Structures are given as structure tokens and as C-alpha cells.
Amino acid sequence: MTDVRRTELEQLIARVALGDRDAFDQIYEATSAKLHAVCLSVLKDRPEAEETLQEVYIRIWQNASRYAANGLSPMTWLITIARNRAIDRLRARSSRPATAPAEAAECVPCDAPGPEHAAIHAQQRRLLDECLAQLAAPQAHAVRAVYLEGVTYADLAKREGMPINTVRSWLRRSLLRLKDCVSQ
């Protein structure tokens, strides 16, 4: 930090000590990025660092009269306030009582499908089975093999003794008929 910049910051802090809001705005503009980075490096959480930064500037406003221009960098004083406030917040975060394991387990949502999901799934499955029944048996078998069992087009073509493009066309027409059936 240059001597000119150091002197400017010291003068701004002295004006803040007298309640000068313009000086406070200038200190904020000049130092907020650096002090935010300090808070963020300690807390590792952007929203919490932003809240802490607000607290830092409240402390600067309240304690500006305690700053002593002693030849050391005023940024050191400001960074110390930011670092200490961030550490205080970090300690407060770690000293919060942890939720008991049984209580924590109750807060975790279950992955298993609920009864509503199971009913909807069963209804969709019934509808699909009804629509597949309207297709010719070989086409319904081909759709089931490819889309429900994971058989490749090439394997199905070999198994049926047909060219692969014929199987693709067959499946495409079958899917269009299924789509029409399901949308009714």
C-alpha cells in the first residue's frame, strides 16, 4: 500500500470516528472487496461471508475512534476486524448443538415412492399393457424387447431375421400407434 493510500485511509477512518457518512461510504468502496475476500476465506460460505461483512462495517463505524494512526497500515486494522469477526462467526457455527441422529434421520426424505406414485405407476402400466395388446403380437414383442428389456435394434433384427432398417421402421410405426393409444 502506498503512503498516499495509507494516509487517505487514515484520514477517512478519522472522519468516520466523527460520524462522517461520506467517509464511511468511501472506506466501504475502497475496502469491501478485500474484506469480503477475508471473510469468505475463513467461512467458505458466500452468504455467511456477506452477513459477516455487514457486521464488520458496523464494527468499523462503532470503533473508528479507537484506531490509532501509528505508522502501521490501516488495512491491517480493517483486515484484523474482518478476520476476527469471521472467526467468531465460525466458532459460533461449530458450537451450535448438533441435531440428534434420530431427529436428523426424521428430516431426511424417503427415496421410496409413496402410495400416490405407486398408484399412478400401476395405472400407467395398465394403460401401456392395454395399448400393447392392440398391436400385432410380433410388434408388441419387439417393442417390449427393445424398450423394456434393452435389446438392441441389431440383436432384434438378427433374432427376427429382418434387415435392421425394417425393424426400425416397424418399431417407429408401433410407437406412433402406442402414442395415439395412450393419448386417448
C-alpha positions in Angstrom: 0.0 0.0 0.0 1.4 3.4 -1.0 1.9 6.1 1.6 -0.7 8.3 -0.1 -3.3 5.5 0.1 -2.4 4.8 3.7 -2.8 8.5 4.6 -6.1 8.6 2.7 -7.5 5.6 4.6 -6.2 7.0 7.9 -8.0 10.3 7.2 -11.2 8.5 6.2 -11.1 6.5 9.4 -10.6 9.7 11.4 -13.6 11.2 9.7 -15.7 8.1 10.3 -14.8 8.5 14.0 -16.5 11.9 13.8 -19.6 10.3 12.2 -18.9 11.3 8.6 -21.1 9.1 6.4 -19.4 10.1 3.2 -16.1 9.0 4.6 -17.7 5.7 5.6 -19.0 5.2 2.1 -15.5 5.9 0.7 -14.0 3.3 3.1 -16.6 0.8 2.0 -15.9 1.4 -1.7 -12.2 1.2 -1.2 -12.0 -1.9 1.1 -15.2 -4.0 0.8 -13.8 -6.4 -1.9 -10.7 -7.2 0.2 -12.6 -7.6 3.4 -15.2 -9.8 1.8 -12.4 -12.0 0.5 -11.0 -12.3 4.0 -14.4 -13.3 5.4 -15.0 -15.7 2.6 -11.6 -17.3 3.0 -12.4 -18.0 6.7 -16.1 -19.0 6.4 -16.1 -20.8 3.0 -19.8 -19.7 2.6 -20.7 -16.7 0.5 -24.0 -15.7 2.1 -22.5 -16.0 5.6 -19.4 -14.0 4.5 -21.7 -11.3 3.2 -23.6 -11.1 6.5 -20.3 -11.1 8.4 -19.0 -8.3 6.1 -22.0 -6.2 7.2 -21.1 -6.8 10.8 -17.5 -5.8 10.1 -18.6 -2.4 8.8 -20.9 -1.9 11.8 -17.8 -2.5 14.0 -15.7 -0.2 11.9 -18.4 2.5 12.3 -18.6 2.0 16.0 -14.8 1.6 16.7 -13.3 4.1 14.3 -12.4 6.3 17.2 -10.2 3.5 18.6 -8.0 3.4 15.6 -4.6 4.8 16.3 -2.5 6.0 13.4 0.8 4.6 14.4 2.5 4.2 11.1 1.1 0.7 10.5 -1.2 0.1 7.6 -4.9 1.0 8.3 -5.7 -2.0 6.1 -4.1 -4.2 8.7 -6.6 -2.9 11.3 -9.5 -3.4 8.9 -8.5 -6.9 7.9 -8.0 -7.8 11.6 -11.5 -6.7 12.4 -12.9 -8.8 9.4 -10.8 -11.8 10.2 -11.7 -11.8 13.9 -15.4 -11.3 13.2 -15.3 -14.2 10.7 -13.6 -16.4 13.2 -16.1 -15.5 15.8 -18.9 -16.5 13.4 -17.1 -19.7 12.6 -16.8 -20.6 16.2 -20.5 -19.8 16.8 -21.4 -22.0 13.9 -19.4 -25.0 15.2 -20.7 -24.6 18.8 -24.3 -24.8 17.8 -25.8 -28.0 19.1 -25.9 -30.7 16.5 -29.2 -32.3 15.8 -29.5 -35.7 17.5 -29.1 -38.6 14.9 -32.6 -39.8 15.4 -34.0 -36.3 14.8 -31.8 -35.8 11.8 -33.0 -39.1 10.3 -36.6 -37.9 10.6 -35.7 -34.8 8.5 -34.3 -36.8 5.6 -36.9 -37.5 2.9 -37.5 -41.1 2.0 -36.5 -42.2 -1.5 -39.1 -44.9 -1.8 -42.1 -44.0 -3.9 -45.2 -43.1 -2.0 -48.6 -44.6 -2.4 -49.7 -41.9 -4.8 -46.7 -42.6 -7.0 -47.3 -46.3 -6.9 -51.0 -45.9 -7.9 -50.1 -43.6 -10.8 -47.4 -46.0 -11.9 -49.8 -49.0 -11.8 -52.4 -47.1 -13.8 -49.8 -46.1 -16.4 -48.6 -49.7 -16.6 -52.2 -51.0 -17.1 -52.7 -48.4 -19.9 -49.4 -49.4 -21.6 -50.3 -53.1 -21.4 -53.8 -52.4 -22.9 -52.2 -50.4 -25.8 -49.5 -53.0 -26.4 -52.3 -55.6 -26.6 -53.8 -53.6 -29.6 -50.6 -54.2 -31.6 -49.9 -57.3 -33.5 -48.1 -59.9 -31.3 -44.7 -59.7 -33.1 -44.7 -55.9 -33.0 -45.7 -55.8 -29.3 -43.0 -58.4 -28.6 -40.4 -56.2 -30.5 -41.5 -53.0 -28.6 -41.2 -54.9 -25.2 -37.8 -56.3 -26.2 -36.2 -53.1 -27.3 -37.8 -50.5 -24.9 -38.5 -52.6 -21.8 -35.8 -55.2 -21.9 -33.0 -53.2 -23.5 -32.4 -55.4 -26.6 -30.6 -53.5 -29.4 -32.1 -53.0 -32.8 -29.3 -55.1 -34.3 -30.0 -58.0 -32.0 -33.7 -57.8 -32.6 -33.1 -57.7 -36.4 -30.9 -60.9 -36.1 -33.4 -62.6 -33.9 -36.3 -61.8 -36.3 -34.3 -62.4 -39.4 -35.1 -59.0 -40.8 -32.9 -56.0 -42.0 -32.2 -53.5 -39.3 -33.9 -50.7 -41.2 -37.1 -52.7 -41.4 -37.0 -53.3 -37.7 -36.5 -49.6 -37.1 -39.5 -48.7 -39.3 -41.6 -51.4 -37.6 -40.8 -50.0 -34.2 -41.3 -46.4 -35.2 -44.8 -47.2 -36.6 -45.6 -49.3 -33.4 -44.5 -46.3 -31.2 -46.7 -44.0 -33.1 -49.7 -46.3 -32.6 -48.8 -46.6 -28.9 -48.6 -42.8 -28.6 -52.1 -42.4 -30.2 -53.5 -45.1 -27.9 -52.0 -43.6 -24.7 -53.1 -40.1 -25.6 -56.8 -41.1 -26.0 
